[in-house]
Amino acid sequence: MSENRSIDLHNCTVDEAIREFVRFYNCCVRAGYRGRLEIIHGYGSSGSGGVIRDELRRYLTAHEEIFGEFLAGESLRNPGVTILFPRETLAAMPLGSGTSYPHMQGKRPKSTKPAPKTKTR
């Protein structure tokens, strides 16, 4: 039987869940683990898909060069999990990053500093 590692992201906000996933994933990779990872995120209170599940899968897809393919739990008759096999480490997400990781949608965070004034003569 093959080794299996899992993380349960229930009771996390989306930001916390993604941050915890990255931490868990990196720990597995740094330890040399390359077996199956089971990410337990639930399937939402409506049963039609939870926010954590959707955002985690969006994150995996946005970083497919690192993760490769992942297996949606629906194919295993369990929409509350996502399965993947680790490859290489990710950069850790900063604590208190505020909004939901804007790099996910290919957007850079907007600067809060005003644009520098230019002098006119």
C-alpha positions in Angstrom: 0.0 0.0 0.0 1.4 3.4 -0.9 1.9 6.2 1.6 -0.7 9.0 1.7 -0.5 12.4 3.4 -3.5 14.7 3.8 -4.5 18.2 5.1 -7.9 19.2 6.2 -8.8 22.8 5.3 -12.3 22.9 6.9 -12.9 25.9 9.1 -10.3 28.0 7.3 -10.9 31.2 5.4 -9.9 31.0 1.7 -6.7 32.9 2.4 -5.8 30.7 5.3 -6.6 27.6 3.4 -4.4 28.5 0.5 -1.6 29.6 2.8 -1.9 26.3 4.8 -1.9 24.3 1.6 1.3 25.9 0.4 2.9 25.4 3.8 1.9 21.7 3.8 2.9 21.1 0.2 6.3 22.7 0.7 6.9 20.6 3.9 6.1 17.5 2.0 8.4 18.4 -0.9 11.3 19.5 1.4 11.0 16.2 3.2 11.5 14.4 -0.1 7.9 13.1 -0.2 6.6 12.4 -3.7 3.5 10.3 -2.9 -0.2 11.1 -3.0 -1.4 14.3 -1.3 -5.0 14.5 -0.3 -6.4 18.0 0.2 -9.6 17.8 2.1 -11.6 21.0 1.5 -15.2 20.0 1.7 -17.8 20.6 -1.0 -19.7 23.5 0.3 -22.8 23.8 2.4 -24.9 23.8 -0.7 -23.4 20.6 -2.0 -22.6 22.3 -5.3 -19.0 23.3 -4.6 -17.4 25.3 -1.9 -15.3 28.4 -2.2 -12.1 26.8 -0.8 -12.5 23.9 -3.3 -13.0 26.3 -6.2 -10.1 28.7 -5.2 -7.7 25.8 -4.5 -8.3 24.3 -7.9 -8.0 27.7 -9.5 -4.7 28.1 -7.7 -3.5 24.6 -8.8 -4.5 25.4 -12.4 -2.8 28.8 -12.3 0.5 27.1 -11.2 0.2 24.0 -13.4 3.9 24.3 -14.3 4.6 23.4 -10.7 1.8 21.0 -9.9 1.1 19.3 -13.2 -2.2 17.6 -13.2 -4.4 17.1 -10.2 -7.4 14.8 -9.6 -10.7 16.3 -8.7 -12.4 14.2 -6.1 -15.6 14.1 -8.1 -14.0 11.3 -10.2 -13.5 9.4 -7.0 -17.1 10.1 -5.9 -15.9 12.6 -3.3 -16.2 16.2 -4.4 -14.7 17.3 -1.0 -11.1 16.4 -1.9 -8.5 17.1 -4.5 -5.6 14.7 -5.1 -2.1 15.6 -6.4 1.5 14.4 -6.4 4.1 17.0 -5.4 6.9 18.0 -7.7 8.7 21.2 -6.6 8.4 23.8 -3.8 6.3 27.0 -4.0 7.1 30.4 -2.5 5.4 30.8 0.9 2.5 33.2 0.9 2.9 36.3 3.2 0.9 36.4 6.4 -1.9 38.9 6.4 -1.8 39.3 2.6 -5.1 41.0 2.8 -7.2 40.3 -0.3 -7.5 36.9 -1.8 -4.1 36.4 -3.4 -4.4 38.8 -6.4 -1.8 36.9 -8.4 -4.3 34.1 -8.7 -6.3 36.1 -11.3 -3.2 37.3 -13.0 -3.6 40.8 -11.4 -0.9 42.7 -9.4 -1.9 44.4 -6.2 -2.6 48.1 -6.7 -0.2 50.4 -5.1 -1.6 52.5 -2.2 1.0 55.2 -2.8 0.0 58.1 -4.9 1.8 58.5 -8.3 4.8 60.8 -8.1 4.1 64.3 -9.2 6.0 65.6 -12.2 7.2 69.1 -12.4 6.1 71.3 -15.3 7.9 74.4 -16.4 
